[in-house]
Amino acid sequence: MKKLILFAAVALTITACNNHQAEVDQANRQKDSLASIINERDSSLNDFLSSFNEIEKNLDSIARKQSAIHVNVD
């Protein structure tokens, strides 16, 4: 009887370790997936900010040229 309980405990321990490794592997895959999504989001955000800054520079340039034209006309 004691051997049966010992065997069951060893089998349960081995099974629990295998399930734990599967959970760790799944967590690592999920972490990699989330890291990829975050990198893509950051890249998109950086592209947006770059475009926004370029538009802002162009608008400032237009405002300066418009002001220079106004000065020349008067």
PyMOL Python script that loads the backbone (N, CA, C, O; Angstrom):
from pymol import cmd

cmd.read_pdbstr("""\
ATOM      1  N   MET A   1       0.822  -1.185   0.000  1.00  0.00           N
ATOM      2  CA  MET A   1       0.000   0.000   0.000  1.00  0.00           C
ATOM      3  C   MET A   1       0.870   1.253   0.000  1.00  0.00           C
ATOM      4  O   MET A   1       0.592   2.197  -0.740  1.00  0.00           O
ATOM      5  N   LYS A   2       1.938   1.274   0.835  1.00  0.00           N
ATOM      6  CA  LYS A   2       2.820   2.426   0.894  1.00  0.00           C
ATOM      7  C   LYS A   2       3.525   2.640  -0.437  1.00  0.00           C
ATOM      8  O   LYS A   2       3.741   3.776  -0.858  1.00  0.00           O
ATOM      9  N   LYS A   3       3.885   1.530  -1.102  1.00  0.00           N
ATOM     10  CA  LYS A   3       4.553   1.636  -2.403  1.00  0.00           C
ATOM     11  C   LYS A   3       3.608   2.227  -3.440  1.00  0.00           C
ATOM     12  O   LYS A   3       4.032   3.003  -4.297  1.00  0.00           O
ATOM     13  N   LEU A   4       2.350   1.873  -3.369  1.00  0.00           N
ATOM     14  CA  LEU A   4       1.355   2.394  -4.301  1.00  0.00           C
ATOM     15  C   LEU A   4       1.177   3.897  -4.114  1.00  0.00           C
ATOM     16  O   LEU A   4       1.091   4.639  -5.093  1.00  0.00           O
ATOM     17  N   ILE A   5       1.122   4.347  -2.869  1.00  0.00           N
ATOM     18  CA  ILE A   5       0.985   5.779  -2.586  1.00  0.00           C
ATOM     19  C   ILE A   5       2.237   6.527  -3.042  1.00  0.00           C
ATOM     20  O   ILE A   5       2.135   7.612  -3.614  1.00  0.00           O
ATOM     21  N   LEU A   6       3.412   5.955  -2.795  1.00  0.00           N
ATOM     22  CA  LEU A   6       4.664   6.562  -3.225  1.00  0.00           C
ATOM     23  C   LEU A   6       4.716   6.667  -4.749  1.00  0.00           C
ATOM     24  O   LEU A   6       5.113   7.695  -5.297  1.00  0.00           O
ATOM     25  N   PHE A   7       4.310   5.589  -5.425  1.00  0.00           N
ATOM     26  CA  PHE A   7       4.295   5.585  -6.888  1.00  0.00           C
ATOM     27  C   PHE A   7       3.332   6.652  -7.426  1.00  0.00           C
ATOM     28  O   PHE A   7       3.643   7.361  -8.383  1.00  0.00           O
ATOM     29  N   ALA A   8       2.176   6.751  -6.801  1.00  0.00           N
ATOM     30  CA  ALA A   8       1.190   7.746  -7.222  1.00  0.00           C
ATOM     31  C   ALA A   8       1.736   9.159  -7.011  1.00  0.00           C
ATOM     32  O   ALA A   8       1.537  10.035  -7.852  1.00  0.00           O
ATOM     33  N   ALA A   9       2.413   9.375  -5.907  1.00  0.00           N
ATOM     34  CA  ALA A   9       2.977  10.699  -5.629  1.00  0.00           C
ATOM     35  C   ALA A   9       4.066  11.050  -6.638  1.00  0.00           C
ATOM     36  O   ALA A   9       4.124  12.186  -7.109  1.00  0.00           O
ATOM     37  N   VAL A  10       4.930  10.092  -6.977  1.00  0.00           N
ATOM     38  CA  VAL A  10       5.986  10.323  -7.964  1.00  0.00           C
ATOM     39  C   VAL A  10       5.369  10.601  -9.331  1.00  0.00           C
ATOM     40  O   VAL A  10       5.803  11.515 -10.032  1.00  0.00           O
ATOM     41  N   ALA A  11       4.370   9.825  -9.711  1.00  0.00           N
ATOM     42  CA  ALA A  11       3.704  10.021 -11.007  1.00  0.00           C
ATOM     43  C   ALA A  11       3.038  11.390 -11.067  1.00  0.00           C
ATOM     44  O   ALA A  11       3.097  12.069 -12.092  1.00  0.00           O
ATOM     45  N   LEU A  12       2.416  11.788  -9.988  1.00  0.00           N
ATOM     46  CA  LEU A  12       1.756  13.095  -9.932  1.00  0.00           C
ATOM     47  C   LEU A  12       2.786  14.228 -10.039  1.00  0.00           C
ATOM     48  O   LEU A  12       2.540  15.231 -10.709  1.00  0.00           O
ATOM     49  N   THR A  13       3.925  14.065  -9.383  1.00  0.00           N
ATOM     50  CA  THR A  13       4.984  15.070  -9.428  1.00  0.00           C
ATOM     51  C   THR A  13       5.540  15.205 -10.842  1.00  0.00           C
ATOM     52  O   THR A  13       5.744  16.321 -11.322  1.00  0.00           O
ATOM     53  N   ILE A  14       5.784  14.100 -11.502  1.00  0.00           N
ATOM     54  CA  ILE A  14       6.310  14.127 -12.877  1.00  0.00           C
ATOM     55  C   ILE A  14       5.297  14.769 -13.813  1.00  0.00           C
ATOM     56  O   ILE A  14       5.661  15.577 -14.667  1.00  0.00           O
ATOM     57  N   THR A  15       4.038  14.415 -13.653  1.00  0.00           N
ATOM     58  CA  THR A  15       2.985  14.983 -14.496  1.00  0.00           C
ATOM     59  C   THR A  15       2.857  16.485 -14.256  1.00  0.00           C
ATOM     60  O   THR A  15       2.670  17.253 -15.199  1.00  0.00           O
ATOM     61  N   ALA A  16       2.957  16.896 -13.014  1.00  0.00           N
ATOM     62  CA  ALA A  16       2.845  18.319 -12.690  1.00  0.00           C
ATOM     63  C   ALA A  16       3.996  19.106 -13.296  1.00  0.00           C
ATOM     64  O   ALA A  16       3.796  20.233 -13.750  1.00  0.00           O
ATOM     65  N   CYS A  17       5.182  18.544 -13.314  1.00  0.00           N
ATOM     66  CA  CYS A  17       6.336  19.224 -13.914  1.00  0.00           C
ATOM     67  C   CYS A  17       6.149  19.396 -15.410  1.00  0.00           C
ATOM     68  O   CYS A  17       6.485  20.447 -15.956  1.00  0.00           O
ATOM     69  N   ASN A  18       5.621  18.387 -16.080  1.00  0.00           N
ATOM     70  CA  ASN A  18       5.392  18.483 -17.518  1.00  0.00           C
ATOM     71  C   ASN A  18       4.346  19.540 -17.839  1.00  0.00           C
ATOM     72  O   ASN A  18       4.505  20.286 -18.805  1.00  0.00           O
ATOM     73  N   ASN A  19       3.289  19.618 -17.057  1.00  0.00           N
ATOM     74  CA  ASN A  19       2.263  20.633 -17.274  1.00  0.00           C
ATOM     75  C   ASN A  19       2.817  22.028 -17.012  1.00  0.00           C
ATOM     76  O   ASN A  19       2.462  22.989 -17.693  1.00  0.00           O
ATOM     77  N   HIS A  20       3.679  22.122 -16.028  1.00  0.00           N
ATOM     78  CA  HIS A  20       4.286  23.413 -15.713  1.00  0.00           C
ATOM     79  C   HIS A  20       5.135  23.900 -16.887  1.00  0.00           C
ATOM     80  O   HIS A  20       5.104  25.083 -17.227  1.00  0.00           O
ATOM     81  N   GLN A  21       5.882  23.003 -17.497  1.00  0.00           N
ATOM     82  CA  GLN A  21       6.711  23.387 -18.641  1.00  0.00           C
ATOM     83  C   GLN A  21       5.842  23.842 -19.806  1.00  0.00           C
ATOM     84  O   GLN A  21       6.191  24.786 -20.514  1.00  0.00           O
ATOM     85  N   ALA A  22       4.719  23.175 -20.003  1.00  0.00           N
ATOM     86  CA  ALA A  22       3.804  23.573 -21.078  1.00  0.00           C
ATOM     87  C   ALA A  22       3.259  24.979 -20.812  1.00  0.00           C
ATOM     88  O   ALA A  22       3.132  25.781 -21.737  1.00  0.00           O
ATOM     89  N   GLU A  23       2.938  25.275 -19.555  1.00  0.00           N
ATOM     90  CA  GLU A  23       2.444  26.607 -19.207  1.00  0.00           C
ATOM     91  C   GLU A  23       3.525  27.661 -19.421  1.00  0.00           C
ATOM     92  O   GLU A  23       3.242  28.768 -19.880  1.00  0.00           O
ATOM     93  N   VAL A  24       4.763  27.309 -19.084  1.00  0.00           N
ATOM     94  CA  VAL A  24       5.878  28.240 -19.280  1.00  0.00           C
ATOM     95  C   VAL A  24       6.077  28.502 -20.770  1.00  0.00           C
ATOM     96  O   VAL A  24       6.280  29.645 -21.179  1.00  0.00           O
ATOM     97  N   ASP A  25       6.021  27.450 -21.578  1.00  0.00           N
ATOM     98  CA  ASP A  25       6.168  27.612 -23.019  1.00  0.00           C
ATOM     99  C   ASP A  25       5.061  28.484 -23.597  1.00  0.00           C
ATOM    100  O   ASP A  25       5.314  29.343 -24.442  1.00  0.00           O
ATOM    101  N   GLN A  26       3.839  28.260 -23.140  1.00  0.00           N
ATOM    102  CA  GLN A  26       2.716  29.063 -23.626  1.00  0.00           C
ATOM    103  C   GLN A  26       2.883  30.527 -23.196  1.00  0.00           C
ATOM    104  O   GLN A  26       2.606  31.439 -23.974  1.00  0.00           O
ATOM    105  N   ALA A  27       3.329  30.744 -21.975  1.00  0.00           N
ATOM    106  CA  ALA A  27       3.548  32.113 -21.493  1.00  0.00           C
ATOM    107  C   ALA A  27       4.646  32.804 -22.301  1.00  0.00           C
ATOM    108  O   ALA A  27       4.540  33.992 -22.605  1.00  0.00           O
ATOM    109  N   ASN A  28       5.694  32.066 -22.648  1.00  0.00           N
ATOM    110  CA  ASN A  28       6.768  32.647 -23.456  1.00  0.00           C
ATOM    111  C   ASN A  28       6.281  33.009 -24.855  1.00  0.00           C
ATOM    112  O   ASN A  28       6.643  34.057 -25.390  1.00  0.00           O
ATOM    113  N   ARG A  29       5.464  32.147 -25.446  1.00  0.00           N
ATOM    114  CA  ARG A  29       4.908  32.454 -26.775  1.00  0.00           C
ATOM    115  C   ARG A  29       4.021  33.686 -26.705  1.00  0.00           C
ATOM    116  O   ARG A  29       4.066  34.542 -27.588  1.00  0.00           O
ATOM    117  N   GLN A  30       3.214  33.774 -25.651  1.00  0.00           N
ATOM    118  CA  GLN A  30       2.337  34.930 -25.493  1.00  0.00           C
ATOM    119  C   GLN A  30       3.161  36.195 -25.278  1.00  0.00           C
ATOM    120  O   GLN A  30       2.832  37.250 -25.820  1.00  0.00           O
ATOM    121  N   LYS A  31       4.219  36.096 -24.496  1.00  0.00           N
ATOM    122  CA  LYS A  31       5.097  37.252 -24.251  1.00  0.00           C
ATOM    123  C   LYS A  31       5.731  37.718 -25.563  1.00  0.00           C
ATOM    124  O   LYS A  31       5.784  38.917 -25.835  1.00  0.00           O
ATOM    125  N   ASP A  32       6.210  36.773 -26.376  1.00  0.00           N
ATOM    126  CA  ASP A  32       6.805  37.136 -27.661  1.00  0.00           C
ATOM    127  C   ASP A  32       5.784  37.792 -28.581  1.00  0.00           C
ATOM    128  O   ASP A  32       6.094  38.758 -29.278  1.00  0.00           O
ATOM    129  N   SER A  33       4.566  37.261 -28.577  1.00  0.00           N
ATOM    130  CA  SER A  33       3.505  37.836 -29.399  1.00  0.00           C
ATOM    131  C   SER A  33       3.180  39.260 -28.958  1.00  0.00           C
ATOM    132  O   SER A  33       3.025  40.154 -29.790  1.00  0.00           O
ATOM    133  N   LEU A  34       3.079  39.464 -27.661  1.00  0.00           N
ATOM    134  CA  LEU A  34       2.779  40.805 -27.147  1.00  0.00           C
ATOM    135  C   LEU A  34       3.922  41.775 -27.422  1.00  0.00           C
ATOM    136  O   LEU A  34       3.691  42.946 -27.723  1.00  0.00           O
ATOM    137  N   ALA A  35       5.152  41.287 -27.319  1.00  0.00           N
ATOM    138  CA  ALA A  35       6.309  42.142 -27.617  1.00  0.00           C
ATOM    139  C   ALA A  35       6.283  42.567 -29.083  1.00  0.00           C
ATOM    140  O   ALA A  35       6.606  43.709 -29.411  1.00  0.00           O
ATOM    141  N   SER A  36       5.899  41.648 -29.955  1.00  0.00           N
ATOM    142  CA  SER A  36       5.801  41.972 -31.379  1.00  0.00           C
ATOM    143  C   SER A  36       4.724  43.029 -31.624  1.00  0.00           C
ATOM    144  O   SER A  36       4.932  43.967 -32.393  1.00  0.00           O
ATOM    145  N   ILE A  37       3.591  42.874 -30.978  1.00  0.00           N
ATOM    146  CA  ILE A  37       2.496  43.841 -31.128  1.00  0.00           C
ATOM    147  C   ILE A  37       2.929  45.214 -30.606  1.00  0.00           C
ATOM    148  O   ILE A  37       2.634  46.237 -31.225  1.00  0.00           O
ATOM    149  N   ILE A  38       3.623  45.236 -29.478  1.00  0.00           N
ATOM    150  CA  ILE A  38       4.087  46.507 -28.905  1.00  0.00           C
ATOM    151  C   ILE A  38       5.097  47.174 -29.831  1.00  0.00           C
ATOM    152  O   ILE A  38       5.053  48.390 -30.023  1.00  0.00           O
ATOM    153  N   ASN A  39       6.007  46.388 -30.406  1.00  0.00           N
ATOM    154  CA  ASN A  39       6.981  46.959 -31.342  1.00  0.00           C
ATOM    155  C   ASN A  39       6.296  47.542 -32.567  1.00  0.00           C
ATOM    156  O   ASN A  39       6.675  48.610 -33.048  1.00  0.00           O
ATOM    157  N   GLU A  40       5.285  46.839 -33.071  1.00  0.00           N
ATOM    158  CA  GLU A  40       4.537  47.345 -34.230  1.00  0.00           C
ATOM    159  C   GLU A  40       3.804  48.635 -33.873  1.00  0.00           C
ATOM    160  O   GLU A  40       3.779  49.580 -34.662  1.00  0.00           O
ATOM    161  N   ARG A  41       3.206  48.670 -32.676  1.00  0.00           N
ATOM    162  CA  ARG A  41       2.505  49.880 -32.222  1.00  0.00           C
ATOM    163  C   ARG A  41       3.473  51.041 -32.086  1.00  0.00           C
ATOM    164  O   ARG A  41       3.171  52.156 -32.512  1.00  0.00           O
ATOM    165  N   ASP A  42       4.635  50.789 -31.495  1.00  0.00           N
ATOM    166  CA  ASP A  42       5.629  51.843 -31.319  1.00  0.00           C
ATOM    167  C   ASP A  42       6.120  52.364 -32.667  1.00  0.00           C
ATOM    168  O   ASP A  42       6.319  53.566 -32.840  1.00  0.00           O
ATOM    169  N   SER A  43       6.310  51.467 -33.603  1.00  0.00           N
ATOM    170  CA  SER A  43       6.749  51.871 -34.938  1.00  0.00           C
ATOM    171  C   SER A  43       5.693  52.749 -35.608  1.00  0.00           C
ATOM    172  O   SER A  43       6.017  53.770 -36.215  1.00  0.00           O
ATOM    173  N   SER A  44       4.440  52.347 -35.495  1.00  0.00           N
ATOM    174  CA  SER A  44       3.354  53.147 -36.076  1.00  0.00           C
ATOM    175  C   SER A  44       3.269  54.516 -35.414  1.00  0.00           C
ATOM    176  O   SER A  44       3.069  55.527 -36.087  1.00  0.00           O
ATOM    177  N   LEU A  45       3.421  54.541 -34.098  1.00  0.00           N
ATOM    178  CA  LEU A  45       3.370  55.810 -33.377  1.00  0.00           C
ATOM    179  C   LEU A  45       4.522  56.717 -33.781  1.00  0.00           C
ATOM    180  O   LEU A  45       4.334  57.921 -33.954  1.00  0.00           O
ATOM    181  N   ASN A  46       5.710  56.150 -33.932  1.00  0.00           N
ATOM    182  CA  ASN A  46       6.862  56.946 -34.361  1.00  0.00           C
ATOM    183  C   ASN A  46       6.668  57.483 -35.775  1.00  0.00           C
ATOM    184  O   ASN A  46       7.034  58.624 -36.057  1.00  0.00           O
ATOM    185  N   ASP A  47       6.096  56.673 -36.667  1.00  0.00           N
ATOM    186  CA  ASP A  47       5.804  57.137 -38.024  1.00  0.00           C
ATOM    187  C   ASP A  47       4.801  58.296 -37.990  1.00  0.00           C
ATOM    188  O   ASP A  47       4.961  59.290 -38.698  1.00  0.00           O
ATOM    189  N   PHE A  48       3.770  58.150 -37.160  1.00  0.00           N
ATOM    190  CA  PHE A  48       2.771  59.203 -37.041  1.00  0.00           C
ATOM    191  C   PHE A  48       3.404  60.497 -36.540  1.00  0.00           C
ATOM    192  O   PHE A  48       3.156  61.568 -37.093  1.00  0.00           O
ATOM    193  N   LEU A  49       4.219  60.397 -35.496  1.00  0.00           N
ATOM    194  CA  LEU A  49       4.853  61.602 -34.947  1.00  0.00           C
ATOM    195  C   LEU A  49       5.806  62.238 -35.948  1.00  0.00           C
ATOM    196  O   LEU A  49       5.892  63.463 -36.031  1.00  0.00           O
ATOM    197  N   SER A  50       6.511  61.427 -36.699  1.00  0.00           N
ATOM    198  CA  SER A  50       7.407  61.949 -37.730  1.00  0.00           C
ATOM    199  C   SER A  50       6.609  62.700 -38.797  1.00  0.00           C
ATOM    200  O   SER A  50       6.992  63.795 -39.209  1.00  0.00           O
ATOM    201  N   SER A  51       5.507  62.110 -39.238  1.00  0.00           N
ATOM    202  CA  SER A  51       4.657  62.774 -40.231  1.00  0.00           C
ATOM    203  C   SER A  51       4.065  64.058 -39.668  1.00  0.00           C
ATOM    204  O   SER A  51       4.004  65.073 -40.363  1.00  0.00           O
ATOM    205  N   PHE A  52       3.634  64.020 -38.426  1.00  0.00           N
ATOM    206  CA  PHE A  52       3.060  65.200 -37.791  1.00  0.00           C
ATOM    207  C   PHE A  52       4.088  66.327 -37.703  1.00  0.00           C
ATOM    208  O   PHE A  52       3.768  67.484 -37.975  1.00  0.00           O
ATOM    209  N   ASN A  53       5.310  65.994 -37.328  1.00  0.00           N
ATOM    210  CA  ASN A  53       6.363  67.006 -37.252  1.00  0.00           C
ATOM    211  C   ASN A  53       6.679  67.582 -38.623  1.00  0.00           C
ATOM    212  O   ASN A  53       6.924  68.782 -38.751  1.00  0.00           O
ATOM    213  N   GLU A  54       6.675  66.744 -39.638  1.00  0.00           N
ATOM    214  CA  GLU A  54       6.919  67.224 -41.007  1.00  0.00           C
ATOM    215  C   GLU A  54       5.820  68.183 -41.447  1.00  0.00           C
ATOM    216  O   GLU A  54       6.101  69.217 -42.052  1.00  0.00           O
ATOM    217  N   ILE A  55       4.582  67.847 -41.148  1.00  0.00           N
ATOM    218  CA  ILE A  55       3.456  68.729 -41.489  1.00  0.00           C
ATOM    219  C   ILE A  55       3.578  70.054 -40.739  1.00  0.00           C
ATOM    220  O   ILE A  55       3.334  71.118 -41.307  1.00  0.00           O
ATOM    221  N   GLU A  56       3.952  69.985 -39.473  1.00  0.00           N
ATOM    222  CA  GLU A  56       4.117  71.200 -38.682  1.00  0.00           C
ATOM    223  C   GLU A  56       5.212  72.104 -39.262  1.00  0.00           C
ATOM    224  O   GLU A  56       5.052  73.323 -39.311  1.00  0.00           O
ATOM    225  N   LYS A  57       6.321  71.502 -39.700  1.00  0.00           N
ATOM    226  CA  LYS A  57       7.392  72.285 -40.332  1.00  0.00           C
ATOM    227  C   LYS A  57       6.890  72.942 -41.616  1.00  0.00           C
ATOM    228  O   LYS A  57       7.176  74.111 -41.876  1.00  0.00           O
ATOM    229  N   ASN A  58       6.146  72.190 -42.408  1.00  0.00           N
ATOM    230  CA  ASN A  58       5.624  72.747 -43.658  1.00  0.00           C
ATOM    231  C   ASN A  58       4.653  73.898 -43.393  1.00  0.00           C
ATOM    232  O   ASN A  58       4.686  74.905 -44.101  1.00  0.00           O
ATOM    233  N   LEU A  59       3.805  73.765 -42.400  1.00  0.00           N
ATOM    234  CA  LEU A  59       2.875  74.846 -42.075  1.00  0.00           C
ATOM    235  C   LEU A  59       3.619  76.085 -41.585  1.00  0.00           C
ATOM    236  O   LEU A  59       3.243  77.207 -41.924  1.00  0.00           O
ATOM    237  N   ASP A  60       4.667  75.892 -40.795  1.00  0.00           N
ATOM    238  CA  ASP A  60       5.477  77.030 -40.352  1.00  0.00           C
ATOM    239  C   ASP A  60       6.148  77.715 -41.538  1.00  0.00           C
ATOM    240  O   ASP A  60       6.214  78.942 -41.599  1.00  0.00           O
ATOM    241  N   SER A  61       6.643  76.918 -42.473  1.00  0.00           N
ATOM    242  CA  SER A  61       7.278  77.462 -43.673  1.00  0.00           C
ATOM    243  C   SER A  61       6.272  78.261 -44.496  1.00  0.00           C
ATOM    244  O   SER A  61       6.589  79.343 -44.990  1.00  0.00           O
ATOM    245  N   ILE A  62       5.078  77.735 -44.641  1.00  0.00           N
ATOM    246  CA  ILE A  62       4.025  78.446 -45.383  1.00  0.00           C
ATOM    247  C   ILE A  62       3.684  79.760 -44.687  1.00  0.00           C
ATOM    248  O   ILE A  62       3.513  80.784 -45.349  1.00  0.00           O
ATOM    249  N   ALA A  63       3.586  79.739 -43.374  1.00  0.00           N
ATOM    250  CA  ALA A  63       3.256  80.963 -42.627  1.00  0.00           C
ATOM    251  C   ALA A  63       4.349  82.010 -42.799  1.00  0.00           C
ATOM    252  O   ALA A  63       4.039  83.193 -42.944  1.00  0.00           O
ATOM    253  N   ARG A  64       5.623  81.610 -42.789  1.00  0.00           N
ATOM    254  CA  ARG A  64       6.720  82.564 -42.984  1.00  0.00           C
ATOM    255  C   ARG A  64       6.675  83.138 -44.401  1.00  0.00           C
ATOM    256  O   ARG A  64       6.852  84.343 -44.580  1.00  0.00           O
ATOM    257  N   LYS A  65       6.443  82.306 -45.398  1.00  0.00           N
ATOM    258  CA  LYS A  65       6.380  82.783 -46.784  1.00  0.00           C
ATOM    259  C   LYS A  65       5.190  83.708 -46.977  1.00  0.00           C
ATOM    260  O   LYS A  65       5.280  84.712 -47.684  1.00  0.00           O
ATOM    261  N   GLN A  66       4.083  83.366 -46.348  1.00  0.00           N
ATOM    262  CA  GLN A  66       2.892  84.207 -46.454  1.00  0.00           C
ATOM    263  C   GLN A  66       3.165  85.569 -45.814  1.00  0.00           C
ATOM    264  O   GLN A  66       2.742  86.599 -46.340  1.00  0.00           O
ATOM    265  N   SER A  67       3.858  85.576 -44.699  1.00  0.00           N
ATOM    266  CA  SER A  67       4.201  86.825 -44.025  1.00  0.00           C
ATOM    267  C   SER A  67       5.160  87.638 -44.896  1.00  0.00           C
ATOM    268  O   SER A  67       5.026  88.859 -44.974  1.00  0.00           O
ATOM    269  N   ALA A  68       6.118  86.991 -45.548  1.00  0.00           N
ATOM    270  CA  ALA A  68       7.052  87.696 -46.416  1.00  0.00           C
ATOM    271  C   ALA A  68       6.327  88.277 -47.623  1.00  0.00           C
ATOM    272  O   ALA A  68       6.648  89.382 -48.059  1.00  0.00           O
ATOM    273  N   ILE A  69       5.378  87.568 -48.158  1.00  0.00           N
ATOM    274  CA  ILE A  69       4.600  88.068 -49.297  1.00  0.00           C
ATOM    275  C   ILE A  69       3.785  89.282 -48.865  1.00  0.00           C
ATOM    276  O   ILE A  69       3.676  90.263 -49.601  1.00  0.00           O
ATOM    277  N   HIS A  70       3.218  89.206 -47.673  1.00  0.00           N
ATOM    278  CA  HIS A  70       2.436  90.338 -47.147  1.00  0.00           C
ATOM    279  C   HIS A  70       3.303  91.580 -47.003  1.00  0.00           C
ATOM    280  O   HIS A  70       2.855  92.686 -47.307  1.00  0.00           O
ATOM    281  N   VAL A  71       4.544  91.410 -46.542  1.00  0.00           N
ATOM    282  CA  VAL A  71       5.464  92.530 -46.361  1.00  0.00           C
ATOM    283  C   VAL A  71       5.822  93.116 -47.719  1.00  0.00           C
ATOM    284  O   VAL A  71       5.878  94.338 -47.851  1.00  0.00           O
ATOM    285  N   ASN A  72       6.062  92.306 -48.714  1.00  0.00           N
ATOM    286  CA  ASN A  72       6.444  92.777 -50.042  1.00  0.00           C
ATOM    287  C   ASN A  72       5.311  93.482 -50.754  1.00  0.00           C
ATOM    288  O   ASN A  72       5.559  94.401 -51.535  1.00  0.00           O
ATOM    289  N   VAL A  73       4.071  93.080 -50.510  1.00  0.00           N
ATOM    290  CA  VAL A  73       2.919  93.676 -51.147  1.00  0.00           C
ATOM    291  C   VAL A  73       2.647  95.067 -50.577  1.00  0.00           C
ATOM    292  O   VAL A  73       2.258  95.970 -51.317  1.00  0.00           O
ATOM    293  N   ASP A  74       2.843  95.245 -49.296  1.00  0.00           N
ATOM    294  CA  ASP A  74       2.543  96.535 -48.637  1.00  0.00           C
ATOM    295  C   ASP A  74       3.585  97.512 -49.038  1.00  0.00           C
ATOM    296  O   ASP A  74       3.546  98.666 -48.611  1.00  0.00           O
TER     297      ASP A  74
END
""", "prot")
cmd.dss("prot")
cmd.show_as("cartoon", "prot")
cmd.util.cbc("prot")
cmd.orient("prot")
